[in-house]
Amino acid sequence: MGFSVLNLHSLNPSSKSFLQCHFRNQWSKLPLSPIWFSFGKKGRGMMHLRKRVRAPVMALTEEPLIECGAEEQGVALKVVALVTVRKNHMERMKEMTLHWLDAFTSPTKGGVVLQLVSTQLDPKTLEPKLSNEAVLDWSKTLETTADRITYRVEFMVVNFGVPGAITVNNKYQEEFFLESITFEGLVHFACNSWVQPEKVNTKKRIFFANKAYLPCQTPEGLKELREKELMELRGDGMGLRIPSDRIYDYDTYNDLGDPDKGVEYARPTLGGRQNPHPRRCRTGRPPTKNDVEAESREHAVTPIYVPRDEALGESKQEAFNVGKLKGVLRNMVPFLTATISTKDDVIKEYSGIDNLYKDRPLPKIKSQDEFLKKLSLQNILGKIREPIEEIFKFEPPKVISGHTLSSLRDDEFGRQAVAGINPLTIQRLEVFPPISKLDPSIYGPQESAIKEEHIIHHLDGMSVQQALNENKLFILDYHDIYLPFLNRINALDDRKAYGTRTLFFLTTVGTLKPIAIELSLPPTDPNCPLKQVLTPSVDATTSWLWQLGKAHVCSNDAGVHQLTHHWLRTHACIEPFIIAAHRQLSGMHPIFKLLKPHMRYTLKINALARESLINAGGNIESFFTPGKYCMEISCAAYRDWWRFDLEGLPADLIRRGVAAPDTTKVHGLRLLIEDYPYANDGLLIWSSIESLVQTYVNYYYSDAEMIESDTELQAWYNESRSVGHADLCHASWWPTLSTPNDLTSILTTIIWTVSGQHAAVNFGQYPYGGFIPARPPLMRQLVPKEHDPVYVDFIADPQAYFLSSLPSLLQATKFMAVIEIISAHSPDEEYLGERRDLSTWSGDTEIIEAFYRFSVEIRRIEKEIEKRNADTSRRNRCGAGISPYKLLIPSSGPGVTSKGIPNSITV
């Protein structure tokens, strides 16, 4: 742009024009509020500059805020604050009525009492200097908008110095959301927190001014408050947490089962030696009656506890509610069909699935017309805003283009491994035949049944060894992760699975061609392995067998994607870092300020997952092949595979053998699959995050000594490992935190995981998984063998056999409804490259400019990805019937868009 952001509101802290005592009569002469920049959702690369009235105007300095001449020492001065309170739409009228009643009926007892705390100590008492107590009166508003109310509050101070904190005591009857407190042109407090009434919590709330301080830099007047606030957030680890609490603590996942409901709902605790798993936020609920080690589930009465400020915003909650309503309606016809039908609820024809989507006719069932006439849709239409005939049907997923069967082609099957919803499993084949790591005395021979004769004709004239040497062979290996569970999985009703290995050959045009699928079952005799190998078809029968084999691979892929790459690697493994950040990093700490937008909503989303997704009988168990053993598979992956030091994108690509270090390349890596959309785009995002974090860390930490002496920083990282990841805390692979480079690597990994990584595995779930035959989340029949009783049925009607192996119609629509909800962005999403708290660094030119460069780079990346998606030489993202890879395009509008990278895990 040719100018620095700071030039827009440059200040001269040494100037006495705004420090001398007559400033109280000079408000109109102060500089304008700083410009707040972000690239809006419709920005498309253009910078939007907007004045933010509530932002601070000047950088804080250690010079006195109010320091008169010698002749005026000791004179009391009036300081005016603008206090902004935000209202929720649903509770606005109720709360306002109560506040007004409080204000008028008890003018002397009510009010919100505020008191400023200086950064300086009183030389006589050696206590922090305090202002008088000022009262915010609900009946005296300065400005009112639809969602916010601003009040004017006056303070009296004497030789006060710089305000560093403010205490708030709510003497009204109800909680309220305090957004900010601004001393226009002087200092700003970005509060953004619920303040409980004194009757609920007698302790005064503490809010710090926006200036960041390392622990060793904390002004004397704020040291005690800094530690006091952290102590309150840690709690004492005892008792039941109530919704109004702000306490962050740890516990195991001992609340997924419900043994009081029946033995079939009992589930093992996740976390501990038997089932290692990251920790979650403690709730303190009492144990169940039938198992004292299990925590009771009281969600029918109250939602699972998370600290009050972790609650979803109004628009986010409304978006969830509308999504749930759509899901109920779109399952109505399949539910009625299943209820009325006397036969098994199987999909009879492809049209049974095709008709579920918009622009297709709605299937008719007996009594449907009469039922729909009686159903009042007036209120529903007001929320969903769709025509009546479209309410009951799904949006066609992106994977459907032209004919629905196109998504089952071999080239599409291979493309999904590098440009689908799970591009994190594909790895280079290093040894042929593939080798298992499982105990051969239990699971049979470790060597794969895939032989050279199975694949030699699919290698474009190469030998197997030549293909290995030239990095042409790749594998999706779901053998070891599934085989230990298969006897239990296959004993479940309507669940059938294999341990699978799928080999791919990298073609000359850069696409992956599937060349062999191995299906393994646990051997009844270790010397007689139950393995079969399928290869691309040569006739009608082998074509259908190959199709069934691919469906089983996709089912396994869907399970590993959801249980390992999505739930475990992003949601579960990040939660301990968030809990520890609130417990150990002060709100004044620069690292907390950097991480804050990257922690938004995550604890609440994970709590909602424990309520209805990963719990006993929840959606995950209902939709995916492993059923009640789903979370045990997550634990196995955590124990055997997850490593924090390999969670960064470059390290992960190298671990899987799909990239090699190469200092001559832009990102220091050479991709062995050159057209690998997830890796290509992801490295752009990774590098931009790393550059920002490196600048930020180096600004606050000049050397290793500053890192090692930062008590809060070390406590955060140590607690994240030793408590939050207690089951793996002794692993030798944990990175050390001794230098600025160490911190840069750790923070980049965390921010990448919650932003780019989560976006890549989440927001394409419906677009890529909403057509069940292409990506079934579970399978109900094994692949028939020639001597099996069902083989005759398979030969007679292979399509019917294939469709009956898929989830039932009702299972399919329930699954589609859920993944449509969790694939959608809410209207209040905050995307990578957007920050709404830049006032924190208003005096730090280097930091503001670093955020500005980051925003510019993110928009440049967006244009680069769009350019790549139009490049016909990139066969994995451009071509006839090929959906472009958009999951790592940073910006998005609300809804299911197949793109958009939020700052945090918000769904």
C-alpha positions, 0 to 999 in steps of 0.5 A: 500500500506504500504506507505504514499502519502506524502513520495513520495514527502516529502519536508523540508520547513525549509531547506534553500537549496531551499529558499536561493537566489541562488535557481535561478541557482538550478532549476534542483536540486529541488525535482521532482513534486509530484506524482498525484494519481487516479484510472483510468477508467481501474484501477480495484483497482490498483493505477496509479502513474503518474508524473504531470509536471504542479503540484506544487512541494513544499507546500507553507509556510509563509517563503519568497519565495525569501529572500537573505542574508543581503548583497543582500537585494534589488537585483532584481531576475528573476522568470520564470513561465510556462503558460499553455493554453488549446485549443478547437478542433473546435476553435483551428485554428481560435483562433491561427491564430488570436493570431499569427496575434495579436502577429506579427502585434501589438507586443507593444499593444497585449499580455497577461499581468501578475503580481504577488501579494505577500501575504505580504504588502509593509511596506512603502505603506501598499499595497500588494507587486507586481512584474513587469508586464510580457507579455505572447507573443503568438508567443513564445511557449515553448511546444505544444501538441494537446490540450495545449500550454505552454509559458515561462514568466519571472518576476522580483521581489525584496524581494517579499515573497510568491506569493499568487495571480496573475492578468491577463489582456488579451489585445488580441482580443479573449478569451482564456482558461488559464489552469495553471501558474506554478513556477516550484518547488515553487508555482502553480496556477490552473486557469482553466478559460476563460479569456476575452479580455480587450475590453469585460471586462476591469477588470483584472482577479484574480487567487489565488495560490493553498494554502487554507485559511479560511477568518481569515487566509488570508494573509494581501496581499490577503485580498482585492483581496479576497473580490474583486473577490467575489464582481465581481462574485456576480454582481449587480443583474441588466441587461442582462447577456452575454455569457462572464460574470462570474456572479452568481445570482438568479431568479425564473423559469419564463422562462419555458413558451413562451406566445408570441408563444401562450396561450397554451405555457404559464406556471406558474412561479416556485418559490413563494407562489403559486408554491414554487420551488428552484431558478435558475441562473439569466439570465436577459433576457427581459420579454415577450410581452404578460406577463411581469412576464415571461422571454423571451426565446431567445434560437434560437439566443443564449443559456441560460446564465450560467457563462462562466466557467460553459460551457461543455467541448469539449468532453462532448459537442461532446458526446451530439451532437452524441447522438442527431444525433443517436436519430434523425436517430433512430426516422426516420423510426417511423416518416416516418411510422407515416407520411405515415400511415392513422391510429392512430400511435399505437403499433400493436404487441410486435414485433413492439417494439422488432424490434427497437433494434439491432440484430432484423430486421428493419421494412420495410415501403413503399418507405423506400429503396429508401429513404435510398439509397438517404441518405448519411451516410458517415459523420454520420458514421464518428461520430457514428462509427457503421455499417449502418444497426445498426444506425437506431436501439437502443441497447437492454436495460438491462431489456430485457433478454431472452424474452422481456415479462419477464420484466412484471412478478410480481417478476420483478415488485417488484424487480424494487422497490428496484433495479430499476431506482426508488428505492427511493419511496418504504416505509413500510406500517404502517397503514392498510388500507392506509390513505390519507392526502388530504382534504376529503371534496374535495377528498372523504374518506381518507381511502383506498379501499383495504380491508383485503379480497383483500390481506389475501390470499397473506400473507403466512398464516399471518394475516394483523396485524401480517404482519404489526407487522413483517414489511412484508408489503410495499407500493408504494403510488402515491395517494396524489401526483397525485389525485389533478391533475387528472381532469386536466391531464385526460382532456388532449389529450391521457393522462389517469392516476389514483392516485395509491397505490400498496401493496407488501408482503416481502417474505421469500427469501427477494423479494417483491410480489405485492398483490394489486393495488388501482386505484383512480379517483377524485370523482364527489361526495365526498360520492361516491369515484371512486376507484377500487382494482385489485389483482393478476390474477386468470384467463385470464381476470384478468391477463390482468386487472392486467397487465394494473394496473401494467402499470399505476403504472409504469407510475406514478412511472416514473413520480414521479421518473423524477419530484421528485427524479431526477429533484427536489431532485438532479438538482433543489435543489442543484443549489442554493448551487452551486450559493451561493458557487461561490458568498460567498466562495472565491476560496481560501476557503477550503470548496470551494476547497472541493466542486469544483469538485462536482459542475462541469457542473451542472448549464449548465445541468440545463440550458439545461433542461430549454431549451428543457426538462422541458419547455412548450412543451418540452420532459418532458411534451411530454413524461410523463402522467402529460403533461403540469402539470409536473412541478407543481407536482414538486412544490407540492413535494417540498412544501409538502415533500422535507426536506434538513435534510432528504436528507441524505441516512440514514435519508431518509431510516428511514423516509420511514420506510425501516430502523431503527436505530441500533448501532450494525450494521455497518452503524448504521442502520438495513434494514427491506428489507435486500436485498435492493441493492440501500440501501445496496450499497448506505450506503457504498458510503455514509459512505465513503463520510462521513468519508472523509468529517469528516476528512477534516472538522476537519482538518480546524475547531477544534471547534464550534467557528471556524465554527461560526466565518467563515463569508464566510461559514455562508454567503454561508449556509444562502444565500443557504437557504434564497435566493436559497430556499426562499420559504422554508427558514423559515421551522424549519427543516433546520439544524443549522451550528454551529459545525464541525459535523453540517458542516460534515453532510451538506457537506456529504448530498450535495456530496452524492446527486450530486454523488451517489444519482444522479447516482442511479436515472439517469444512469439507465434510458435507461437500465431500461426504454428503453422497453416501455411495462415494464415501460411506461412513460405515459398511454393513456387509463384507465383500462376498467370496465365491463360496459364501452363501451370499455370493449367489445374491451378489451375482444375481443383483450386484447393485442391490448387494452394494447398496444394501452394504451401505448405511440405511436410508435413515442412517444416511440422512441422519449422517448427512444432516449432522455433517451439513451442520458441522461443515457450515460457518456461522455469521460471526466467524473470525477468519485467519488474517482478521484481528479485532484486538489490534488496539492492544499493540497501538504503541508497538509499530513493529507488531501492528505492521506485522499483523498488517503484512500477515493480512496482506499475505493471507489475501495474496494466498487466497488469490494464488489458490484461486489461480491454481484452481484454474490451472488445467495442468493441475489435474487434482484440482482442475478438469472436467467434473473436478471440484476445485480444492478450496478448503484452504482459501482463507475467507468465506461467507456463512453456511456450507461453502467448502472454504474459509479458515477460522482463527480457531476451532469453532465447530 
